[in-house]
Amino acid sequence: MYKSKFGLAIVLVLLALSGCGKKDSSTAGADASADSGTTIQFVTTQDDKPLVIDAKLFDTPAAKEFLATGKNPYIGNAEAVAKGKKIFQLYSCTQCHGADAKGQVGPGLIGPTFKYPKDATNKGMFETIWHGTNGGMGAKGVGLMDPTDPKNGITPDELLKVIAWIRSMGGVTGNE
Ligand code: HEC
């Protein structure tokens, strides 16, 4: 009887302690992320002007990491690469760039040299595909691809997977 009450008391104390610990660390985490809430700044490929993309669209861990660092966490991730290939087909990139992205009506995308040199980086290629180019490629980003349908277009997470697929074929990793 005494023993089990004592045991219960220990459990309660431990629960209280762990509860406190959690509260402290989650508050600290929130503060830290608010303080270090710096994000990369996008620019358009057309004229190097600031390109504002709603941070809410970066809604997966990989997309959030990209927004914070400019690195594409999906590079070399076989599952993401396979999905990226499918998304490339889904958005008809194949029609202009070929099924293997080596070029058709549009240029090859593998590199290592690019029409827009910044496309050797993942941030640069993201900007080019998201907002389009001056020379024949429209914006593909969600909300931009079809102004009459704000839900139409590629999301940041999908675009990072597409880029991971393009990079999987050689050229550059874009994260250097
Ligand atoms: C209607 C045809 C067309 C479609 C569809 C298309 N593109 Fe393009 N893309 C082009 C053309 C043309 C260019 C060259 C643009 C220029 O010279 O400004 C280009 C350029 C690019 C570049 C820059 C290449 C470089 O060398 O800098 C990338 C990256 C790219 N496209 C990716 C994509 C992706 C990914 C998709 C699908 C989401 C896509 N494109 C869909 C026609 C297309």
Boltz pocket constraint, residues with backbone or C-beta under 6 A from the ligand:
constraints:
  - pocket:
      binder: B
      contacts: [[A, 87], [A, 88], [A, 91], [A, 92], [A, 93], [A, 94], [A, 95], [A, 96], [A, 97], [A, 105], [A, 106], [A, 107], [A, 108], [A, 109], [A, 113], [A, 114], [A, 115], [A, 116], [A, 117], [A, 119], [A, 125], [A, 128], [A, 129], [A, 133], [A, 134], [A, 135], [A, 136], [A, 137], [A, 140], [A, 154], [A, 162]]
      max_distance: 6.0
